[in-house]
């Protein structure tokens, strides 16, 4: 039996299990995954923070009904609408005033009469773009009060970017 014990002891001393068990292909794979994950989440520098794009400056300008019409939100244009002679940039509310929105027919137009009457019908819009502006004649006290309420909401939420004048009055000062 001495011989068997001697051979077992000799075999055990010639192969060190700690040296072969550590360097297996599986351990090498796990080590590489661990190193990659550590680098990805902890050591790799993050990209510099991006500041939001600055909106182009809006210059206060004078619009006529025809020059206001293209500002209806189509073709990546901003969305403007006029209320009682003041033009508001309602682009932030594009989902309401832009294409497909419930108030889309007011985009690029004078929305005063429609907002006062609470109507989205095409009859509320001025048909003659080269004619005089709507003087809002025939509106009652409740309708004018509703229009003032809309105007106050627009003043709180949106920027005034211009004024609406009739064709031929562009250069006249008030």
LINNORDA-V485607 format. One record per backbone hydrogen bond with DSSP energy under -0.5 kcal/mol. NH is the residue of the N-H (numbers start at 1). CO is the residue of the C=O. E is the energy in kcal/mol with one decimal. If there is no record, write none. Layout:
BEGIN
NH_CO_E / NH_CO_E
END
This chain:
BEGIN
5_1_-2.4 / 6_2_-2.4 / 7_3_-2.1 / 8_4_-2.2 / 9_5_-2.4 / 10_6_-2.2 / 11_7_-2.5 / 12_8_-2.5 / 13_9_-1.9 / 14_10_-1.7 / 15_11_-1.5 / 16_14_-0.6 / 17_15_-0.8 / 19_16_-0.9 / 20_16_-1.3 / 21_17_-2.0 / 22_18_-0.8 / 23_19_-0.6 / 24_22_-0.7 / 28_24_-2.1 / 29_25_-2.2 / 30_26_-2.5 / 31_27_-2.4 / 32_28_-2.1 / 33_29_-2.2 / 34_30_-2.3 / 35_31_-2.5 / 36_32_-2.4 / 37_33_-2.5 / 38_34_-2.3 / 39_35_-2.3 / 40_36_-2.8 / 41_37_-2.4 / 42_38_-2.3 / 43_38_-1.4 / 44_39_-2.7 / 51_49_-0.5 / 59_57_-0.6 / 61_161_-1.9 / 63_163_-3.3 / 66_129_-0.6 / 68_64_-1.9 / 69_65_-1.1 / 71_68_-1.8 / 72_70_-1.7 / 73_78_-1.2 / 76_73_-0.6 / 77_74_-1.3 / 80_71_-2.5 / 80_78_-0.6 / 81_88_-1.8 / 82_109_-2.6 / 83_86_-2.6 / 86_83_-1.8 / 87_162_-2.8 / 88_81_-3.2 / 88_86_-0.6 / 89_159_-2.8 / 90_79_-2.2 / 90_88_-1.0 / 93_90_-1.4 / 94_91_-1.7 / 96_93_-2.2 / 97_93_-2.5 / 98_94_-2.5 / 101_98_-2.3 / 103_96_-2.5 / 104_101_-1.6 / 106_103_-2.1 / 107_104_-1.1 / 108_71_-0.5 / 108_80_-4.1 / 109_106_-1.9 / 111_82_-2.7 / 111_109_-0.8 / 115_111_-2.6 / 116_112_-2.3 / 117_113_-2.3 / 118_114_-1.0 / 119_114_-2.3 / 124_121_-1.4 / 125_122_-1.7 / 129_127_-1.0 / 131_128_-1.1 / 139_136_-1.1 / 144_140_-2.3 / 145_141_-2.2 / 146_142_-2.3 / 147_143_-2.2 / 148_144_-2.3 / 149_145_-2.0 / 150_146_-2.2 / 151_147_-2.6 / 152_148_-2.4 / 153_149_-2.0 / 154_150_-2.5 / 155_151_-2.4 / 156_152_-1.9 / 157_153_-2.0 / 158_154_-3.0 / 159_89_-0.7 / 161_87_-2.7 / 161_159_-0.6 / 162_87_-1.1 / 163_61_-1.7 / 164_85_-2.6 / 165_63_-3.0 / 165_163_-0.5 / 167_131_-0.6 / 169_166_-2.1 / 172_169_-0.7
END
